[in-house]
Amino acid sequence: MTRPRLSYFDMPVSRGEECRLAFAIAGADFEDHRIARESWPAMKPTTPFGALPVLEVPGHSPIAQSNAILTYIGRRYGAHPTDLVEAARHEAVMAHVEDLRATLTHAGRNADEATKQRAREHIATSIIPAWAGYVEAQIGDGPFFAGELPLVVDVKLYMGMRSFRRGVIDHIPTTVFDAFPKLIRLYDAVETWPAVQAWITR
Ligand SMILES: N[C@@H](CCC(=O)N[C@@H](CS)C(=O)NCC(=O)O)C(=O)O
């Protein structure tokens, strides 16, 4: 292995796809290692925390946790701030995306359909507006989180919003972020960034 290898399920979603997109915006070569669902049970105990994505950098132990992987990619390829305080500010926003994912994962889990619907509606009307308001207040003149170039924090926010905006999550309207113009501008700027378009349409 001579280049970094990113392992994730064979789907353009969530934490794996955001790491692929981070490589894409960085213009960095990587091995896009796709894991078949049927191979996963045997592989799971061999990963650092029993989950994907996992990044292998030649000569080093595997790295897990999407935010650690994104931060590594960003630092290595110039898509994360070099200033320590600014970097920590970006990492806090990335953790905020993971908090929203955790809330969604647990909402109405193992419950009947009506309970799950109520939990999702609560996310749409209360959790996401509050979540988005905190991020909106931290975005500057844009279009990206910290100016005119996309960084790994932008990819994290974009993928954190994408399944909602694409209508993949039942009971949450695709318009759920529409009251947050800076977030929408960031989302559109990431989606139309040439390297992202090239990756999505490849
Ligand atoms: N906090 C972890 C969560 C990782 C995670 O839950 N990954 C999911 C896919 S997005 C997974 O591996 N699911 C299969 C499993 O847990 O067996 C991260 O940010 O990478």
The ligand as an SDF file (V2000), in Angstrom:
LIG
                    3D

 20 19  0  0  0  0  0  0  0  0999 V2000
  -18.4200    8.1690   15.7850 N   0  0  0  0  0  0  0  0  0  0  0  0
  -18.1170    7.3290   14.6670 C   0  0  0  0  0  0  0  0  0  0  0  0
  -19.3900    6.5870   14.2710 C   0  0  0  0  0  0  0  0  0  0  0  0
  -19.0800    5.5060   13.2680 C   0  0  0  0  0  0  0  0  0  0  0  0
  -20.3270    4.7780   12.8280 C   0  0  0  0  0  0  0  0  0  0  0  0
  -21.3200    4.6860   13.5600 O   0  0  0  0  0  0  0  0  0  0  0  0
  -20.2490    4.2180   11.6190 N   0  0  0  0  0  0  0  0  0  0  0  0
  -21.3440    3.4680   11.0730 C   0  0  0  0  0  0  0  0  0  0  0  0
  -21.5390    3.8400    9.5940 C   0  0  0  0  0  0  0  0  0  0  0  0
  -21.8050    5.5740    9.3430 S   0  0  0  0  0  0  0  0  0  0  0  0
  -21.0230    1.9890   11.1460 C   0  0  0  0  0  0  0  0  0  0  0  0
  -19.8880    1.5820   11.0640 O   0  0  0  0  0  0  0  0  0  0  0  0
  -22.0650    1.1470   11.2840 N   0  0  0  0  0  0  0  0  0  0  0  0
  -21.9370   -0.3040   11.2950 C   0  0  0  0  0  0  0  0  0  0  0  0
  -21.7780   -0.8550   12.6820 C   0  0  0  0  0  0  0  0  0  0  0  0
  -21.7580   -0.0880   13.6740 O   0  0  0  0  0  0  0  0  0  0  0  0
  -21.6870   -2.0900   12.7960 O   0  0  0  0  0  0  0  0  0  0  0  0
  -17.5320    8.1650   13.5130 C   0  0  0  0  0  0  0  0  0  0  0  0
  -17.7280    9.4010   13.5230 O   0  0  0  0  0  0  0  0  0  0  0  0
  -16.8580    7.6210   12.6190 O   0  0  0  0  0  0  0  0  0  0  0  0
  1  2  1  0
  2  3  1  0
  2 18  1  0
  3  4  1  0
  4  5  1  0
  5  6  2  0
  5  7  1  0
  7  8  1  0
  8  9  1  0
  8 11  1  0
  9 10  1  0
 11 12  2  0
 11 13  1  0
 13 14  1  0
 14 15  1  0
 15 16  2  0
 15 17  1  0
 18 19  2  0
 18 20  1  0
M  END
$$$$
